[in-house]
Amino acid sequence: MDATDEKLLKLLTADSREGTSSLARKLGLSRSTVQDRINKLIDRKIIAGFTVKTHPDYEGKLISAHVLLSIDQKYAQQAIGLMKTRAQIKTLYVVSGAYDLIAIVKAPTMEEIDQTLDFILAINGVNKTNTSLVLSAKKES
């Protein structure tokens, strides 16, 4: 990856919807060259996809819950696979200690949080959960 690819990646990270013509002007390249570079970054598995970044105002309105899970290890991979399908489960961490996983759940309503917790508890192999609702965030990255 050369310096131009790095600049291109930085521009796409800032706004993945920016058109190739605009990117080409900023990079001093032709539109077709920019498109070729994007395709090569995808082929080389440097770019995995293009996504939407939600506005901080929207994120700030979401209810967050941290769910500690104790899982029977023979069902762990199946349970993780099922949890990955639920949009409200934003992050899954495998952790050491009394619990096996931490799920970060975010949703706009308590009803969706409750439904997600019911979904988690219904998964075969989930033995125990402990949920904490986030009251406020003092620092986030």
C-alpha positions as CSV (number, residue, x, y, z in Angstrom):
1,M,0.0,0.0,0.0
2,D,1.5,3.3,-1.1
3,A,1.0,6.8,0.2
4,T,-1.8,7.4,-2.3
5,D,-3.7,4.3,-1.1
6,E,-3.3,5.5,2.4
7,K,-4.8,8.9,1.5
8,L,-7.6,7.2,-0.3
9,L,-8.3,4.9,2.6
10,K,-8.3,7.9,5.0
11,L,-10.8,9.8,2.7
12,L,-13.1,6.7,2.5
13,T,-12.9,6.2,6.3
14,A,-14.1,9.8,6.8
15,D,-16.9,9.4,4.2
16,S,-17.5,6.1,2.5
17,R,-20.2,7.6,0.3
18,E,-17.9,10.2,-1.3
19,G,-18.0,9.8,-5.0
20,T,-15.0,8.6,-7.1
21,S,-15.0,11.9,-9.0
22,S,-14.6,13.9,-5.8
23,L,-12.0,11.5,-4.5
24,A,-10.1,11.7,-7.8
25,R,-10.0,15.6,-7.6
26,K,-8.7,15.4,-4.0
27,L,-6.0,12.9,-5.0
28,G,-5.1,14.4,-8.3
29,L,-6.0,11.2,-10.2
30,S,-8.5,10.1,-12.8
31,R,-11.8,8.7,-11.7
32,S,-11.0,5.3,-13.3
33,T,-7.6,5.2,-11.4
34,V,-9.4,5.8,-8.1
35,Q,-11.9,3.1,-8.9
36,D,-9.1,0.7,-9.8
37,R,-7.3,1.5,-6.5
38,I,-10.5,0.9,-4.5
39,N,-11.1,-2.4,-6.2
40,K,-7.5,-3.4,-5.5
41,L,-7.9,-2.5,-1.8
42,I,-10.9,-4.7,-1.7
43,D,-9.2,-7.5,-3.5
44,R,-6.2,-7.3,-1.1
45,K,-8.6,-7.4,1.9
46,I,-7.7,-4.0,3.1
47,I,-11.2,-2.7,2.6
48,A,-13.8,-5.2,4.0
49,G,-16.9,-3.1,3.2
50,F,-18.6,0.2,3.3
51,T,-20.8,1.2,6.2
52,V,-22.9,3.9,7.7
53,K,-21.6,5.8,10.7
54,T,-24.5,6.9,12.9
55,H,-24.6,10.4,14.2
56,P,-23.6,10.9,17.9
57,D,-27.0,12.5,18.6
58,Y,-28.6,9.2,17.6
59,E,-26.1,7.1,19.5
60,G,-26.6,9.2,22.6
61,K,-30.3,8.4,22.6
62,L,-29.8,4.6,22.5
63,I,-30.2,2.6,25.7
64,S,-27.1,0.5,26.5
65,A,-26.8,-2.6,28.5
66,H,-23.8,-4.8,29.4
67,V,-24.8,-8.4,29.7
68,L,-22.4,-10.8,31.4
69,L,-23.1,-14.4,30.3
70,S,-22.1,-17.8,31.7
71,I,-22.2,-20.4,28.9
72,D,-21.9,-24.1,28.9
73,Q,-18.7,-24.4,26.7
74,K,-20.0,-27.2,24.5
75,Y,-22.7,-24.7,23.3
76,A,-20.4,-21.6,23.1
77,Q,-19.8,-21.5,19.4
78,Q,-23.5,-22.1,18.6
79,A,-24.6,-19.4,21.2
80,I,-22.1,-16.9,19.8
81,G,-23.3,-17.6,16.3
82,L,-26.9,-16.9,17.3
83,M,-26.0,-13.7,19.1
84,K,-24.2,-12.4,16.1
85,T,-27.5,-12.5,14.2
86,R,-29.2,-10.1,16.6
87,A,-28.7,-6.4,15.5
88,Q,-29.1,-5.1,19.0
89,I,-26.1,-7.1,20.2
90,K,-23.4,-4.7,19.0
91,T,-20.3,-6.3,20.6
92,L,-19.4,-9.7,22.1
93,Y,-16.3,-10.1,24.2
94,V,-14.9,-13.4,25.5
95,V,-13.6,-12.7,29.0
96,S,-11.8,-14.4,31.9
97,G,-13.4,-14.6,35.3
98,A,-16.7,-15.7,36.7
99,Y,-18.5,-15.1,33.3
100,D,-17.5,-16.3,29.8
101,L,-18.9,-13.4,27.6
102,I,-19.9,-9.8,27.8
103,A,-22.5,-8.7,25.3
104,I,-23.0,-5.0,24.6
105,V,-26.6,-4.4,23.8
106,K,-27.9,-1.1,22.3
107,A,-31.5,-0.3,21.4
108,P,-33.8,2.7,21.2
109,T,-36.4,1.4,23.6
110,M,-36.4,-0.7,26.8
111,E,-38.8,-3.0,25.1
112,E,-36.1,-3.9,22.5
113,I,-33.6,-4.3,25.3
114,D,-36.0,-6.7,27.1
115,Q,-36.7,-8.7,23.9
116,T,-33.0,-9.0,23.3
117,L,-32.4,-10.2,26.9
118,D,-35.2,-12.8,26.4
119,F,-33.6,-13.9,23.1
120,I,-30.2,-14.4,24.9
121,L,-31.7,-16.3,27.8
122,A,-33.5,-18.6,25.3
123,I,-30.3,-19.7,23.7
124,N,-29.3,-23.3,24.5
125,G,-26.3,-23.3,26.7
126,V,-26.7,-19.9,28.3
127,N,-26.8,-20.7,32.0
128,K,-26.8,-17.4,33.7
129,T,-26.8,-13.7,32.9
130,N,-26.2,-10.5,34.8
131,T,-27.3,-7.2,33.1
132,S,-26.3,-3.7,33.9
133,L,-28.0,-0.7,32.2
134,V,-25.7,2.1,31.4
135,L,-26.9,5.3,33.1
136,S,-24.4,7.7,31.5
137,A,-21.1,7.6,29.7
138,K,-18.2,9.6,31.1
139,K,-15.8,8.7,28.3
140,E,-16.3,6.8,25.1
141,S,-13.9,6.4,22.1
